[in-house]
Amino acid sequence: MARLVQCAKIGQELPGMASPPYPGELGQRIYENISQAGWDMWMQYSVVLINHYGLSLGDPQSREFLMEQMEEFFFGVGAQMPEGWTPEGTPGMGKGVPAGKGAPRK
């Protein structure tokens, strides 16, 4: 039987993950408070962030940005889509990718 968690993202008791999805304290917090369905939502959203900002997972600044976004996505007031992002194929809208690539500068 799957381990159940009260998912902080979805607001329901749902099957949890088999193991922490990320190392460290944040990974443990996600494991204890986020369902597998919530994690799957993050995986889809993280692809949007990576593509929109042209992030490289080999870049420490990009990884730090993604980690901050992950914490906000799960435990923040509410994660918003990146500024200027539009769904692919939306007529009359931009391509959804900014001219400069890489993690946003602080």
N, CA, C and O atoms as CSV, one atom per row, in Angstrom:
chain,resi,resn,atom,element,x,y,z
A,1,MET,N,N,0.841,-1.178,0.000
A,1,MET,CA,C,0.000,0.000,0.000
A,1,MET,C,C,0.888,1.244,0.000
A,1,MET,O,O,1.883,1.312,0.722
A,2,ALA,N,N,0.518,2.213,-0.810
A,2,ALA,CA,C,1.299,3.438,-0.935
A,2,ALA,C,C,1.192,4.290,0.329
A,2,ALA,O,O,0.151,4.336,0.986
A,3,ARG,N,N,2.274,4.949,0.641
A,3,ARG,CA,C,2.302,5.892,1.763
A,3,ARG,C,C,1.468,7.111,1.374
A,3,ARG,O,O,1.634,7.649,0.279
A,4,LEU,N,N,0.571,7.552,2.263
A,4,LEU,CA,C,-0.269,8.709,1.985
A,4,LEU,C,C,0.288,9.945,2.678
A,4,LEU,O,O,0.796,9.869,3.797
A,5,VAL,N,N,0.187,11.081,1.999
A,5,VAL,CA,C,0.587,12.362,2.583
A,5,VAL,C,C,-0.528,13.371,2.355
A,5,VAL,O,O,-1.273,13.283,1.378
A,6,GLN,N,N,-0.634,14.321,3.259
A,6,GLN,CA,C,-1.533,15.456,3.043
A,6,GLN,C,C,-0.750,16.427,2.166
A,6,GLN,O,O,0.121,17.147,2.655
A,7,CYS,N,N,-1.058,16.446,0.877
A,7,CYS,CA,C,-0.274,17.209,-0.091
A,7,CYS,C,C,-0.506,18.712,0.088
A,7,CYS,O,O,-1.627,19.201,-0.046
A,8,ALA,N,N,0.576,19.430,0.392
A,8,ALA,CA,C,0.499,20.875,0.582
A,8,ALA,C,C,0.196,21.597,-0.725
A,8,ALA,O,O,-0.357,22.697,-0.697
A,9,LYS,N,N,0.540,21.016,-1.858
A,9,LYS,CA,C,0.301,21.658,-3.155
A,9,LYS,C,C,-1.137,21.461,-3.606
A,9,LYS,O,O,-1.773,22.406,-4.072
A,10,ILE,N,N,-1.656,20.250,-3.474
A,10,ILE,CA,C,-2.979,19.908,-4.002
A,10,ILE,C,C,-4.065,20.035,-2.943
A,10,ILE,O,O,-5.233,20.243,-3.272
A,11,GLY,N,N,-3.687,19.913,-1.676
A,11,GLY,CA,C,-4.653,20.066,-0.599
A,11,GLY,C,C,-5.491,18.832,-0.328
A,11,GLY,O,O,-6.583,18.933,0.232
A,12,GLN,N,N,-4.993,17.665,-0.718
A,12,GLN,CA,C,-5.703,16.405,-0.498
A,12,GLN,C,C,-4.728,15.361,0.026
A,12,GLN,O,O,-3.516,15.497,-0.137
A,13,GLU,N,N,-5.261,14.322,0.653
A,13,GLU,CA,C,-4.433,13.190,1.060
A,13,GLU,C,C,-4.279,12.282,-0.153
A,13,GLU,O,O,-5.256,11.742,-0.670
A,14,LEU,N,N,-3.043,12.125,-0.594
A,14,LEU,CA,C,-2.739,11.385,-1.819
A,14,LEU,C,C,-1.502,10.519,-1.609
A,14,LEU,O,O,-0.754,10.729,-0.654
A,15,PRO,N,N,-1.280,9.541,-2.501
A,15,PRO,CA,C,-0.072,8.720,-2.400
A,15,PRO,C,C,1.192,9.577,-2.489
A,15,PRO,O,O,1.319,10.452,-3.346
A,16,GLY,N,N,2.120,9.296,-1.574
A,16,GLY,CA,C,3.384,10.020,-1.550
A,16,GLY,C,C,4.416,9.368,-2.449
A,16,GLY,O,O,4.143,8.374,-3.120
A,17,MET,N,N,5.595,9.942,-2.448
A,17,MET,CA,C,6.700,9.422,-3.242
A,17,MET,C,C,7.390,8.290,-2.499
A,17,MET,O,O,7.283,8.181,-1.277
A,18,ALA,N,N,8.090,7.457,-3.234
A,18,ALA,CA,C,8.791,6.315,-2.644
A,18,ALA,C,C,10.023,6.755,-1.852
A,18,ALA,O,O,10.412,6.095,-0.888
A,19,SER,N,N,10.634,7.867,-2.256
A,19,SER,CA,C,11.826,8.370,-1.572
A,19,SER,C,C,11.912,9.877,-1.805
A,19,SER,O,O,11.239,10.404,-2.691
A,20,PRO,N,N,12.732,10.572,-1.020
A,20,PRO,CA,C,12.882,12.015,-1.246
A,20,PRO,C,C,13.358,12.277,-2.678
A,20,PRO,O,O,14.290,11.624,-3.147
A,21,PRO,N,N,12.728,13.222,-3.370
A,21,PRO,CA,C,13.050,13.456,-4.773
A,21,PRO,C,C,14.258,14.355,-4.996
A,21,PRO,O,O,14.725,14.515,-6.124
A,22,TYR,N,N,14.755,14.935,-3.924
A,22,TYR,CA,C,15.824,15.920,-4.014
A,22,TYR,C,C,16.650,15.802,-2.739
A,22,TYR,O,O,16.082,15.547,-1.677
A,23,PRO,N,N,17.960,15.977,-2.799
A,23,PRO,CA,C,18.769,15.827,-1.584
A,23,PRO,C,C,18.570,16.974,-0.601
A,23,PRO,O,O,18.110,18.054,-0.970
A,24,GLY,N,N,18.917,16.726,0.631
A,24,GLY,CA,C,18.927,17.773,1.645
A,24,GLY,C,C,17.592,18.009,2.327
A,24,GLY,O,O,16.641,17.239,2.192
A,25,GLU,N,N,17.564,19.114,3.070
A,25,GLU,CA,C,16.398,19.467,3.878
A,25,GLU,C,C,15.161,19.719,3.014
A,25,GLU,O,O,14.063,19.287,3.365
A,26,LEU,N,N,15.332,20.417,1.882
A,26,LEU,CA,C,14.191,20.688,1.007
A,26,LEU,C,C,13.616,19.394,0.448
A,26,LEU,O,O,12.397,19.235,0.390
A,27,GLY,N,N,14.474,18.471,0.036
A,27,GLY,CA,C,14.003,17.183,-0.473
A,27,GLY,C,C,13.211,16.415,0.565
A,27,GLY,O,O,12.196,15.797,0.244
A,28,GLN,N,N,13.668,16.448,1.812
A,28,GLN,CA,C,12.951,15.765,2.894
A,28,GLN,C,C,11.600,16.432,3.152
A,28,GLN,O,O,10.597,15.754,3.376
A,29,ARG,N,N,11.582,17.754,3.119
A,29,ARG,CA,C,10.320,18.492,3.325
A,29,ARG,C,C,9.320,18.168,2.214
A,29,ARG,O,O,8.132,17.987,2.477
A,30,ILE,N,N,9.802,18.097,0.981
A,30,ILE,CA,C,8.936,17.738,-0.143
A,30,ILE,C,C,8.422,16.313,0.042
A,30,ILE,O,O,7.234,16.052,-0.144
A,31,TYR,N,N,9.306,15.397,0.403
A,31,TYR,CA,C,8.930,13.996,0.609
A,31,TYR,C,C,7.823,13.863,1.650
A,31,TYR,O,O,6.897,13.071,1.476
A,32,GLU,N,N,7.916,14.633,2.726
A,32,GLU,CA,C,6.951,14.526,3.818
A,32,GLU,C,C,5.639,15.256,3.554
A,32,GLU,O,O,4.623,14.926,4.166
A,33,ASN,N,N,5.639,16.252,2.645
A,33,ASN,CA,C,4.470,17.115,2.490
A,33,ASN,C,C,3.882,17.200,1.092
A,33,ASN,O,O,2.877,17.881,0.889
A,34,ILE,N,N,4.487,16.522,0.126
A,34,ILE,CA,C,4.035,16.628,-1.262
A,34,ILE,C,C,3.771,15.235,-1.818
A,34,ILE,O,O,4.560,14.312,-1.614
A,35,SER,N,N,2.656,15.096,-2.520
A,35,SER,CA,C,2.286,13.811,-3.121
A,35,SER,C,C,3.062,13.581,-4.419
A,35,SER,O,O,3.711,14.485,-4.945
A,36,GLN,N,N,2.978,12.355,-4.914
A,36,GLN,CA,C,3.586,12.048,-6.210
A,36,GLN,C,C,2.947,12.907,-7.297
A,36,GLN,O,O,3.637,13.378,-8.200
A,37,ALA,N,N,1.633,13.114,-7.215
A,37,ALA,CA,C,0.939,13.954,-8.202
A,37,ALA,C,C,1.455,15.393,-8.142
A,37,ALA,O,O,1.625,16.033,-9.180
A,38,GLY,N,N,1.703,15.902,-6.938
A,38,GLY,CA,C,2.261,17.246,-6.791
A,38,GLY,C,C,3.654,17.337,-7.385
A,38,GLY,O,O,3.996,18.326,-8.033
A,39,TRP,N,N,4.466,16.297,-7.163
A,39,TRP,CA,C,5.816,16.268,-7.737
A,39,TRP,C,C,5.743,16.224,-9.255
A,39,TRP,O,O,6.535,16.884,-9.928
A,40,ASP,N,N,4.812,15.460,-9.803
A,40,ASP,CA,C,4.650,15.396,-11.259
A,40,ASP,C,C,4.301,16.773,-11.827
A,40,ASP,O,O,4.765,17.131,-12.910
A,41,MET,N,N,3.482,17.549,-11.098
A,41,MET,CA,C,3.156,18.914,-11.523
A,41,MET,C,C,4.422,19.765,-11.576
A,41,MET,O,O,4.618,20.539,-12.513
A,42,TRP,N,N,5.288,19.618,-10.554
A,42,TRP,CA,C,6.542,20.366,-10.540
A,42,TRP,C,C,7.411,19.988,-11.732
A,42,TRP,O,O,8.004,20.862,-12.364
A,43,MET,N,N,7.495,18.710,-12.045
A,43,MET,CA,C,8.338,18.270,-13.160
A,43,MET,C,C,7.896,18.943,-14.459
A,43,MET,O,O,8.737,19.358,-15.257
A,44,GLN,N,N,6.597,19.054,-14.675
A,44,GLN,CA,C,6.094,19.731,-15.877
A,44,GLN,C,C,6.422,21.223,-15.831
A,44,GLN,O,O,6.855,21.802,-16.828
A,45,TYR,N,N,6.211,21.836,-14.674
A,45,TYR,CA,C,6.468,23.270,-14.529
A,45,TYR,C,C,7.958,23.580,-14.661
A,45,TYR,O,O,8.327,24.607,-15.231
A,46,SER,N,N,8.814,22.706,-14.140
A,46,SER,CA,C,10.254,22.952,-14.226
A,46,SER,C,C,10.726,22.957,-15.680
A,46,SER,O,O,11.658,23.685,-16.023
A,47,VAL,N,N,10.097,22.158,-16.533
A,47,VAL,CA,C,10.436,22.163,-17.957
A,47,VAL,C,C,10.107,23.530,-18.557
A,47,VAL,O,O,10.870,24.057,-19.366
A,48,VAL,N,N,8.967,24.102,-18.158
A,48,VAL,CA,C,8.592,25.441,-18.622
A,48,VAL,C,C,9.668,26.451,-18.217
A,48,VAL,O,O,10.107,27.258,-19.036
A,49,LEU,N,N,10.088,26.403,-16.959
A,49,LEU,CA,C,11.112,27.338,-16.482
A,49,LEU,C,C,12.431,27.154,-17.225
A,49,LEU,O,O,13.045,28.131,-17.653
A,50,ILE,N,N,12.867,25.910,-17.378
A,50,ILE,CA,C,14.131,25.622,-18.061
A,50,ILE,C,C,14.094,26.134,-19.492
A,50,ILE,O,O,15.043,26.769,-19.952
A,51,ASN,N,N,13.005,25.863,-20.195
A,51,ASN,CA,C,12.899,26.300,-21.586
A,51,ASN,C,C,12.728,27.809,-21.697
A,51,ASN,O,O,13.346,28.440,-22.555
A,52,HIS,N,N,11.903,28.390,-20.845
A,52,HIS,CA,C,11.633,29.827,-20.924
A,52,HIS,C,C,12.894,30.649,-20.665
A,52,HIS,O,O,13.177,31.604,-21.389
A,53,TYR,N,N,13.634,30.282,-19.651
A,53,TYR,CA,C,14.826,31.041,-19.287
A,53,TYR,C,C,16.099,30.497,-19.929
A,53,TYR,O,O,17.173,31.067,-19.735
A,54,GLY,N,N,16.001,29.409,-20.687
A,54,GLY,CA,C,17.185,28.827,-21.315
A,54,GLY,C,C,18.204,28.373,-20.286
A,54,GLY,O,O,19.406,28.573,-20.459
A,55,LEU,N,N,17.718,27.761,-19.212
A,55,LEU,CA,C,18.595,27.352,-18.116
A,55,LEU,C,C,19.439,26.143,-18.497
A,55,LEU,O,O,19.005,25.273,-19.252
A,56,SER,N,N,20.635,26.107,-17.966
A,56,SER,CA,C,21.517,24.955,-18.102
A,56,SER,C,C,21.676,24.338,-16.723
A,56,SER,O,O,22.104,25.015,-15.788
A,57,LEU,N,N,21.338,23.069,-16.585
A,57,LEU,CA,C,21.438,22.416,-15.285
A,57,LEU,C,C,22.889,22.221,-14.850
A,57,LEU,O,O,23.147,21.868,-13.699
A,58,GLY,N,N,23.825,22.445,-15.750
A,58,GLY,CA,C,25.233,22.399,-15.399
A,58,GLY,C,C,25.715,23.698,-14.756
A,58,GLY,O,O,26.815,23.751,-14.207
A,59,ASP,N,N,24.896,24.736,-14.824
A,59,ASP,CA,C,25.240,26.045,-14.276
A,59,ASP,C,C,24.736,26.159,-12.840
A,59,ASP,O,O,23.533,26.040,-12.605
A,60,PRO,N,N,25.635,26.390,-11.866
A,60,PRO,CA,C,25.202,26.479,-10.463
A,60,PRO,C,C,24.141,27.552,-10.225
A,60,PRO,O,O,23.246,27.361,-9.402
A,61,GLN,N,N,24.229,28.668,-10.931
A,61,GLN,CA,C,23.241,29.737,-10.757
A,61,GLN,C,C,21.862,29.278,-11.253
A,61,GLN,O,O,20.844,29.601,-10.641
A,62,SER,N,N,21.830,28.534,-12.345
A,62,SER,CA,C,20.565,27.999,-12.852
A,62,SER,C,C,19.967,26.998,-11.872
A,62,SER,O,O,18.760,27.003,-11.632
A,63,ARG,N,N,20.811,26.141,-11.307
A,63,ARG,CA,C,20.315,25.161,-10.324
A,63,ARG,C,C,19.777,25.856,-9.080
A,63,ARG,O,O,18.748,25.455,-8.537
A,64,GLU,N,N,20.471,26.899,-8.631
A,64,GLU,CA,C,20.008,27.645,-7.460
A,64,GLU,C,C,18.652,28.294,-7.752
A,64,GLU,O,O,17.755,28.268,-6.909
A,65,PHE,N,N,18.507,28.871,-8.938
A,65,PHE,CA,C,17.240,29.482,-9.337
A,65,PHE,C,C,16.123,28.440,-9.336
A,65,PHE,O,O,15.036,28.698,-8.820
A,66,LEU,N,N,16.385,27.265,-9.910
A,66,LEU,CA,C,15.365,26.206,-9.939
A,66,LEU,C,C,15.001,25.739,-8.534
A,66,LEU,O,O,13.833,25.462,-8.260
A,67,MET,N,N,15.979,25.649,-7.648
A,67,MET,CA,C,15.699,25.230,-6.279
A,67,MET,C,C,14.805,26.253,-5.577
A,67,MET,O,O,13.877,25.883,-4.858
A,68,GLU,N,N,15.086,27.535,-5.787
A,68,GLU,CA,C,14.242,28.589,-5.209
A,68,GLU,C,C,12.821,28.503,-5.765
A,68,GLU,O,O,11.844,28.638,-5.028
A,69,GLN,N,N,12.722,28.278,-7.071
A,69,GLN,CA,C,11.407,28.169,-7.698
A,69,GLN,C,C,10.656,26.937,-7.205
A,69,GLN,O,O,9.437,26.976,-7.039
A,70,MET,N,N,11.382,25.843,-6.970
A,70,MET,CA,C,10.759,24.618,-6.473
A,70,MET,C,C,10.156,24.858,-5.089
A,70,MET,O,O,9.025,24.453,-4.821
A,71,GLU,N,N,10.910,25.514,-4.220
A,71,GLU,CA,C,10.394,25.790,-2.876
A,71,GLU,C,C,9.173,26.702,-2.948
A,71,GLU,O,O,8.197,26.490,-2.228
A,72,GLU,N,N,9.222,27.710,-3.808
A,72,GLU,CA,C,8.081,28.617,-3.972
A,72,GLU,C,C,6.877,27.866,-4.547
A,72,GLU,O,O,5.745,28.084,-4.117
A,73,PHE,N,N,7.122,26.986,-5.516
A,73,PHE,CA,C,6.048,26.216,-6.155
A,73,PHE,C,C,5.290,25.380,-5.134
A,73,PHE,O,O,4.060,25.331,-5.150
A,74,PHE,N,N,6.027,24.725,-4.248
A,74,PHE,CA,C,5.389,23.840,-3.278
A,74,PHE,C,C,4.897,24.549,-2.024
A,74,PHE,O,O,3.831,24.212,-1.510
A,75,PHE,N,N,5.639,25.507,-1.528
A,75,PHE,CA,C,5.348,26.049,-0.199
A,75,PHE,C,C,5.115,27.553,-0.181
A,75,PHE,O,O,4.808,28.111,0.872
A,76,GLY,N,N,5.256,28.228,-1.332
A,76,GLY,CA,C,5.049,29.672,-1.391
A,76,GLY,C,C,3.566,30.022,-1.489
A,76,GLY,O,O,2.705,29.144,-1.531
A,77,VAL,N,N,3.295,31.301,-1.523
A,77,VAL,CA,C,1.918,31.793,-1.609
A,77,VAL,C,C,1.259,31.280,-2.883
A,77,VAL,O,O,0.070,30.962,-2.870
A,78,GLY,N,N,1.986,31.195,-3.958
A,78,GLY,CA,C,1.456,30.683,-5.219
A,78,GLY,C,C,2.464,30.916,-6.320
A,78,GLY,O,O,2.977,32.023,-6.484
A,79,ALA,N,N,2.742,29.888,-7.060
A,79,ALA,CA,C,3.710,30.027,-8.147
A,79,ALA,C,C,2.994,30.551,-9.386
A,79,ALA,O,O,1.928,30.060,-9.758
A,80,GLN,N,N,3.576,31.527,-10.000
A,80,GLN,CA,C,3.032,32.106,-11.223
A,80,GLN,C,C,3.889,31.648,-12.400
A,80,GLN,O,O,5.061,31.310,-12.234
A,81,MET,N,N,3.301,31.642,-13.564
A,81,MET,CA,C,4.088,31.338,-14.750
A,81,MET,C,C,5.092,32.477,-14.940
A,81,MET,O,O,4.827,33.597,-14.506
A,82,PRO,N,N,6.234,32.220,-15.575
A,82,PRO,CA,C,7.236,33.267,-15.763
A,82,PRO,C,C,6.656,34.460,-16.524
A,82,PRO,O,O,5.822,34.294,-17.414
A,83,GLU,N,N,7.102,35.650,-16.167
A,83,GLU,CA,C,6.639,36.860,-16.835
A,83,GLU,C,C,6.942,36.772,-18.324
A,83,GLU,O,O,8.059,36.439,-18.719
A,84,GLY,N,N,5.952,37.067,-19.141
A,84,GLY,CA,C,6.123,37.041,-20.583
A,84,GLY,C,C,5.914,35.685,-21.228
A,84,GLY,O,O,5.951,35.582,-22.454
A,85,TRP,N,N,5.692,34.630,-20.430
A,85,TRP,CA,C,5.509,33.295,-20.982
A,85,TRP,C,C,4.139,33.181,-21.621
A,85,TRP,O,O,3.141,33.631,-21.060
A,86,THR,N,N,4.097,32.576,-22.799
A,86,THR,CA,C,2.824,32.286,-23.457
A,86,THR,C,C,2.853,30.844,-23.919
A,86,THR,O,O,3.909,30.337,-24.299
A,87,PRO,N,N,1.704,30.171,-23.893
A,87,PRO,CA,C,1.678,28.789,-24.365
A,87,PRO,C,C,2.088,28.707,-25.829
A,87,PRO,O,O,1.733,29.570,-26.631
A,88,GLU,N,N,2.826,27.682,-26.163
A,88,GLU,CA,C,3.262,27.468,-27.536
A,88,GLU,C,C,2.052,27.379,-28.449
A,88,GLU,O,O,1.073,26.706,-28.127
A,89,GLY,N,N,2.119,28.057,-29.586
A,89,GLY,CA,C,1.031,28.000,-30.552
A,89,GLY,C,C,-0.063,29.027,-30.318
A,89,GLY,O,O,-1.072,29.000,-31.024
A,90,THR,N,N,0.093,29.939,-29.351
A,90,THR,CA,C,-0.917,30.969,-29.123
A,90,THR,C,C,-0.774,32.023,-30.212
A,90,THR,O,O,0.271,32.666,-30.307
A,91,PRO,N,N,-1.818,32.217,-31.048
A,91,PRO,CA,C,-1.720,33.187,-32.137
A,91,PRO,C,C,-1.537,34.612,-31.614
A,91,PRO,O,O,-2.126,34.998,-30.605
A,92,GLY,N,N,-0.713,35.381,-32.317
A,92,GLY,CA,C,-0.532,36.782,-31.992
A,92,GLY,C,C,0.361,37.046,-30.793
A,92,GLY,O,O,0.567,38.201,-30.422
A,93,MET,N,N,0.885,36.014,-30.191
A,93,MET,CA,C,1.745,36.187,-29.026
A,93,MET,C,C,3.180,35.888,-29.445
A,93,MET,O,O,3.428,35.303,-30.500
A,94,GLY,N,N,4.106,36.297,-28.609
A,94,GLY,CA,C,5.516,36.035,-28.875
A,94,GLY,C,C,5.821,34.551,-28.798
A,94,GLY,O,O,4.951,33.730,-28.505
A,95,LYS,N,N,7.068,34.230,-29.067
A,95,LYS,CA,C,7.489,32.832,-29.022
A,95,LYS,C,C,7.577,32.309,-27.603
A,95,LYS,O,O,7.696,31.101,-27.398
A,96,GLY,N,N,7.519,33.200,-26.614
A,96,GLY,CA,C,7.553,32.759,-25.226
A,96,GLY,C,C,8.946,32.616,-24.655
A,96,GLY,O,O,9.108,32.183,-23.514
A,97,VAL,N,N,9.968,32.980,-25.444
A,97,VAL,CA,C,11.344,32.852,-24.968
A,97,VAL,C,C,11.992,34.231,-25.008
A,97,VAL,O,O,11.960,34.885,-26.051
A,98,PRO,N,N,12.576,34.691,-23.915
A,98,PRO,CA,C,13.222,36.001,-23.907
A,98,PRO,C,C,14.494,35.997,-24.745
A,98,PRO,O,O,15.072,34.943,-25.008
A,99,ALA,N,N,14.924,37.183,-25.161
A,99,ALA,CA,C,16.120,37.302,-25.987
A,99,ALA,C,C,17.363,36.815,-25.250
A,99,ALA,O,O,18.192,36.118,-25.836
A,100,GLY,N,N,17.505,37.171,-23.972
A,100,GLY,CA,C,18.658,36.735,-23.181
A,100,GLY,C,C,18.370,35.396,-22.534
A,100,GLY,O,O,17.278,35.182,-22.008
A,101,LYS,N,N,19.324,34.505,-22.566
A,101,LYS,CA,C,19.120,33.196,-21.943
A,101,LYS,C,C,19.940,33.096,-20.678
A,101,LYS,O,O,20.902,33.839,-20.486
A,102,GLY,N,N,19.554,32.171,-19.815
A,102,GLY,CA,C,20.265,31.956,-18.567
A,102,GLY,C,C,19.397,32.337,-17.392
A,102,GLY,O,O,18.317,32.904,-17.558
A,103,ALA,N,N,19.868,32.028,-16.222
A,103,ALA,CA,C,19.108,32.324,-15.005
A,103,ALA,C,C,18.989,33.832,-14.832
A,103,ALA,O,O,19.926,34.568,-15.141
A,104,PRO,N,N,17.838,34.299,-14.338
A,104,PRO,CA,C,17.677,35.734,-14.091
A,104,PRO,C,C,18.731,36.224,-13.099
A,104,PRO,O,O,19.079,35.524,-12.148
A,105,ARG,N,N,19.221,37.406,-13.330
A,105,ARG,CA,C,20.232,37.991,-12.449
A,105,ARG,C,C,19.552,38.592,-11.233
A,105,ARG,O,O,18.459,39.150,-11.324
A,106,LYS,N,N,20.218,38.468,-10.095
A,106,LYS,CA,C,19.666,39.022,-8.853
A,106,LYS,C,C,20.013,40.479,-8.740
A,106,LYS,O,O,19.640,41.129,-7.763
